[in-house]
Amino acid sequence: MAQKPKRTKSGRAWMHEHVTDPYVKKAQMDGYRSRAAYKLLEIDARDRLLKPGMTVVDLGAAPGSWCQVAARKMKGQGRMLAIDLLPVAAMPGVESLEGDFTEPAALNWLTERLQSGRVDLVLSDMAPNMSGVGLRDQARHYELCDLALDFAVQWLKPDGDFLVKVFQGVGFEVFRRSMQAAFVQVAIRKPDASRDRSAEVYLLGRRLRNADDPAVTSADEGV
Ligand code: SAM
């Protein structure tokens, strides 16, 4: 008879947190694929990012709860392109690719679909699989953030927005400065659904800078 795999202490703690987490229960009741839905819902309630008719690109989209939130807010009008290493189960209004955003094939897939059209909102909730080596994980994460920022700068409409998950610590300030160089406004968001003990926060860049915009100053920090 197959033996049940033994749970480690940290595995048991994770399971306990998962089954008692109010956002996990709420997600099940509201029909969202994961608790991450409430992070985007909370940010959107404050910043009004999602509207019908938009073109949205969702990077690191699986299992798809941000797509669900965006699709509901867009009310069937608009377009959503989603990419993840893992499959995103089909949902109306969402075209998805199971692929690696760091590979040229993913960019080609997006470029083919966007043609010359621009994007209103780029979302990146990407996080690499953690190796447990803090500095290496942090570096890999910021590589993904840099690529997502490059994509956003290249494809957003001038008044488009970019929401990206980052982890505070090494690399954070450098990346925040890159965001400030690219966007007129950069705000930090820590939704309630983001666990307190997690270094995770979201950076929201609004309105791409152009040559007429004033240079970055310290007043641009932490809007
Ligand atoms: N926002 C999602 C939702 O609401 O369902 C949750 C995203 S989850 C926190 C992070 C995702 O990033 C994982 O599904 C992971 O597979 C994806 N990811 C990590 N590296 C990636 C890469 N190089 N290309 C595409 N997706 C990636």
Boltz pocket constraint, residues with backbone or C-beta under 6 A from the ligand:
constraints:
  - pocket:
      binder: B
      contacts: [[A, 33], [A, 34], [A, 36], [A, 37], [A, 59], [A, 60], [A, 61], [A, 62], [A, 63], [A, 64], [A, 65], [A, 66], [A, 67], [A, 83], [A, 84], [A, 85], [A, 86], [A, 99], [A, 100], [A, 101], [A, 102], [A, 125], [A, 126], [A, 127], [A, 128], [A, 129], [A, 144]]
      max_distance: 6.0
